[in-house]
Amino acid sequence: MIIIPAIDIFHGHAVRLLRGNYDDMTIYDTDPVNTAMIFRNEGAQWIHIVDLEGAKTGGPVNIDTVMRIRESCGIKCEIGGGVRDMSSIGRYIESGADRVILGTSATKEGFAREAVRIFGEKIAVGVDIRGGKVAVKGWLEDSGIDALTFCRRMQDDGVTTLIITDISRDGAMNGINTQLYAELSQTLSVNITASGGVSTLDDVKTLAGLGIYGAIIGKAYYTGAVKISEAIEAVKE
């Protein structure tokens, strides 16, 4: 399993939200490049970046900051937030993104399938779950789509990586939804990345034991609960 530390960007700063609430935001670094360099030095091979403003507005807002991170740290980046059309995907990939995450746009019939046809394994889909349904538009709206049904549809459309977030756990430091990830790992044949709720090294080890592809670590790092280097060592064991 790979460990993927997260940087959420808002107004060019590295921030964290509590359960996706934009009114409950904490700024951790005014220059996200500093944070990215720490992740690299801790041994991370990937960074998960979210353009929070893009997620709300429907188009990349912080692309310059995102690309500055990519160029400065020299490790692989997956990027999401406001990726609603093929043009946005192309801009990110041309600028050096290694993987682009579709969210709201993936709920449009055929969009993910076409993106995979054009960009292949550089496409991932973020499945943000609230109450068993897929949330969209920066977690602000409920799509009404059953989460498991949606995951199966993405698999059928050729998506090879799904980033699964239990919104109720995100930033809450209450641990992962083990039952959710166990069910998905048993049901699906795609790479599953767990996001939201990773709070301890035990959470990391549990996910690895379930055969999960990757674990995104956000608030647990920023609060000092989990060191990236220790999480990487834990999954090696």
C-alpha positions as CSV (number, residue, x, y, z in Angstrom):
1,M,0.0,0.0,0.0
2,I,1.2,3.5,-0.8
3,I,1.0,6.5,1.6
4,I,-0.3,9.6,0.0
5,P,-0.1,12.8,2.1
6,A,-2.6,15.5,1.3
7,I,-2.5,19.2,0.6
8,D,-5.8,21.1,0.3
9,I,-5.4,24.5,-1.3
10,F,-7.6,27.6,-0.6
11,H,-6.5,31.1,-1.6
12,G,-3.0,29.6,-2.2
13,H,-2.7,28.3,1.3
14,A,-2.5,24.7,2.6
15,V,-5.6,24.2,4.7
16,R,-7.9,21.5,6.2
17,L,-11.7,21.5,6.4
18,L,-13.7,19.6,9.0
19,R,-16.1,17.2,7.3
20,G,-16.0,19.3,4.1
21,N,-17.3,22.4,5.8
22,Y,-15.7,25.6,4.3
23,D,-16.7,27.6,7.3
24,D,-14.6,25.3,9.5
25,M,-11.2,25.8,7.9
26,T,-7.7,25.8,9.5
27,I,-4.7,27.3,7.6
28,Y,-1.6,25.1,8.2
29,D,0.9,26.7,5.8
30,T,0.7,29.9,3.8
31,D,3.0,28.3,1.2
32,P,2.0,24.7,0.2
33,V,5.4,24.2,-1.4
34,N,7.0,24.1,2.0
35,T,4.6,21.3,3.0
36,A,5.2,19.4,-0.2
37,M,9.0,19.5,0.4
38,I,8.5,18.0,3.9
39,F,6.4,15.2,2.4
40,R,9.2,14.5,-0.1
41,N,11.8,14.4,2.6
42,E,9.6,12.1,4.7
43,G,9.8,9.6,1.8
44,A,6.4,10.1,0.1
45,Q,6.2,9.1,-3.5
46,W,2.8,10.7,-4.2
47,I,1.0,13.9,-3.0
48,H,-2.7,14.3,-3.1
49,I,-3.7,17.9,-4.0
50,V,-7.2,19.4,-3.9
51,D,-8.1,22.8,-5.3
52,L,-10.9,23.6,-2.8
53,E,-12.0,26.8,-4.6
54,G,-12.1,24.8,-7.9
55,A,-14.3,22.2,-6.3
56,K,-16.8,25.0,-5.4
57,T,-16.7,27.0,-8.6
58,G,-16.4,24.2,-11.1
59,G,-13.0,25.1,-12.7
60,P,-9.3,25.1,-11.7
61,V,-8.6,28.2,-9.6
62,N,-5.2,27.4,-8.0
63,I,-3.5,25.7,-11.0
64,D,-0.4,27.9,-10.7
65,T,0.1,26.9,-7.0
66,V,-0.6,23.2,-7.9
67,M,2.0,23.3,-10.6
68,R,4.5,25.1,-8.5
69,I,4.2,22.2,-6.0
70,R,4.7,19.6,-8.7
71,E,7.8,21.4,-10.1
72,S,9.4,22.1,-6.8
73,C,9.0,18.7,-5.0
74,G,9.7,16.4,-7.9
75,I,7.4,13.6,-6.8
76,K,4.2,12.3,-8.3
77,C,1.0,14.4,-7.8
78,E,-2.6,13.5,-8.2
79,I,-4.9,16.6,-8.5
80,G,-8.6,17.2,-8.1
81,G,-11.1,19.9,-7.5
82,G,-13.1,21.6,-10.2
83,V,-12.2,19.2,-13.0
84,R,-15.4,19.3,-14.9
85,D,-14.3,19.1,-18.6
86,M,-11.7,17.6,-20.9
87,S,-10.0,20.9,-21.2
88,S,-9.2,21.0,-17.5
89,I,-7.9,17.5,-17.5
90,G,-5.7,18.3,-20.4
91,R,-4.3,21.5,-18.8
92,Y,-3.3,19.6,-15.7
93,I,-1.7,16.7,-17.5
94,E,0.2,19.0,-19.9
95,S,1.5,20.9,-16.8
96,G,2.9,17.7,-15.3
97,A,0.1,16.1,-13.2
98,D,0.5,12.4,-13.0
99,R,-3.1,11.6,-12.2
100,V,-6.2,13.8,-12.4
101,I,-9.2,13.1,-10.2
102,L,-12.7,13.5,-11.5
103,G,-15.5,14.2,-9.0
104,T,-18.7,15.8,-10.0
105,S,-18.0,15.4,-13.7
106,A,-17.8,11.6,-13.3
107,T,-21.5,11.5,-12.4
108,K,-22.3,12.7,-16.0
109,E,-23.1,9.6,-18.1
110,G,-20.1,8.6,-20.3
111,F,-17.8,11.4,-19.1
112,A,-15.4,9.1,-17.1
113,R,-15.4,6.5,-19.9
114,E,-14.4,9.1,-22.5
115,A,-11.7,10.6,-20.2
116,V,-10.3,7.1,-19.7
117,R,-10.3,6.6,-23.5
118,I,-8.3,9.8,-24.0
119,F,-6.0,9.8,-20.9
120,G,-5.9,6.2,-19.7
121,E,-4.7,5.4,-16.2
122,K,-4.0,9.1,-15.6
123,I,-7.7,9.3,-14.7
124,A,-8.9,8.6,-11.2
125,V,-12.4,9.2,-9.8
126,G,-13.1,10.5,-6.3
127,V,-16.2,9.0,-4.7
128,D,-17.2,11.2,-1.8
129,I,-19.8,9.4,0.3
130,R,-22.4,10.8,2.7
131,G,-25.2,8.6,4.0
132,G,-24.5,6.0,1.3
133,K,-24.9,8.5,-1.5
134,V,-22.4,10.3,-3.7
135,A,-21.9,13.9,-2.8
136,V,-20.9,16.4,-5.5
137,K,-19.9,20.1,-6.1
138,G,-17.3,20.3,-3.3
139,W,-19.5,18.0,-1.1
140,L,-22.1,20.7,-1.0
141,E,-24.8,18.7,-2.8
142,D,-26.2,15.1,-2.7
143,S,-26.3,13.5,-6.2
144,G,-28.8,10.9,-5.1
145,I,-26.6,8.2,-6.6
146,D,-26.0,5.1,-4.6
147,A,-22.2,4.9,-3.8
148,L,-21.6,1.2,-4.5
149,T,-23.6,1.3,-7.7
150,F,-21.6,4.3,-8.8
151,C,-18.3,2.6,-8.0
152,R,-19.3,-0.4,-10.1
153,R,-20.2,1.9,-13.0
154,M,-16.8,3.6,-12.8
155,Q,-15.2,0.2,-12.9
156,D,-17.2,-0.8,-16.0
157,D,-16.2,2.5,-17.6
158,G,-12.5,1.5,-17.3
159,V,-11.5,3.6,-14.3
160,T,-8.6,1.9,-12.6
161,T,-8.3,4.0,-9.4
162,L,-11.1,5.1,-7.1
163,I,-10.5,7.5,-4.2
164,I,-13.1,6.7,-1.6
165,T,-14.0,9.3,1.1
166,D,-16.4,8.8,3.9
167,I,-17.3,12.5,4.5
168,S,-18.5,11.9,8.0
169,R,-15.0,10.8,9.0
170,D,-13.0,13.4,7.1
171,G,-10.9,15.6,9.4
172,A,-12.7,14.3,12.4
173,M,-9.9,12.2,13.7
174,N,-12.3,9.4,14.6
175,G,-10.7,6.6,12.6
176,I,-11.6,5.0,9.3
177,N,-14.8,3.3,8.2
178,T,-13.4,-0.2,8.2
179,Q,-16.6,-1.8,7.1
180,L,-16.9,0.4,4.0
181,Y,-13.4,-0.3,2.8
182,A,-13.7,-4.0,3.5
183,E,-16.9,-4.2,1.4
184,L,-15.4,-2.2,-1.4
185,S,-12.2,-4.2,-1.5
186,Q,-14.2,-7.5,-1.7
187,T,-16.6,-6.2,-4.3
188,L,-14.4,-4.2,-6.7
189,S,-11.3,-5.1,-8.7
190,V,-10.0,-1.6,-9.1
191,N,-7.3,0.2,-7.0
192,I,-9.0,1.7,-4.0
193,T,-7.5,4.6,-2.1
194,A,-8.9,5.4,1.3
195,S,-9.4,9.0,2.2
196,G,-11.0,10.5,5.3
197,G,-10.6,9.3,8.8
198,V,-7.0,8.0,8.8
199,S,-6.0,9.0,12.3
200,T,-3.5,6.5,13.6
201,L,-0.9,4.1,12.5
202,D,-3.4,1.3,13.4
203,D,-5.7,2.8,10.8
204,V,-2.9,2.6,8.2
205,K,-2.2,-1.0,9.1
206,T,-5.8,-2.0,9.0
207,L,-6.2,-0.6,5.5
208,A,-3.0,-2.4,4.4
209,G,-4.5,-5.6,5.8
210,L,-7.6,-5.2,3.7
211,G,-5.5,-5.0,0.5
212,I,-6.3,-1.3,-0.1
213,Y,-4.1,0.3,-2.7
214,G,-3.4,3.6,-1.0
215,A,-4.2,5.7,2.1
216,I,-4.4,9.5,2.0
217,I,-3.2,11.1,5.2
218,G,-4.4,14.7,5.8
219,K,-5.3,16.1,9.2
220,A,-3.5,13.3,11.1
221,Y,-0.2,14.6,9.7
222,Y,-1.0,18.2,10.3
223,T,-2.0,17.6,14.0
224,G,1.1,15.5,14.6
225,A,-0.8,12.3,15.1
226,V,0.8,10.4,12.3
227,K,4.3,11.0,10.7
228,I,4.4,10.3,7.0
229,S,7.8,8.4,7.4
230,E,6.3,6.2,10.1
231,A,3.2,5.4,8.1
232,I,5.5,4.4,5.1
233,E,7.5,2.1,7.4
234,A,4.3,0.6,8.9
235,V,3.0,-0.6,5.5
236,K,6.4,-2.0,4.7
237,E,6.1,-4.2,7.7
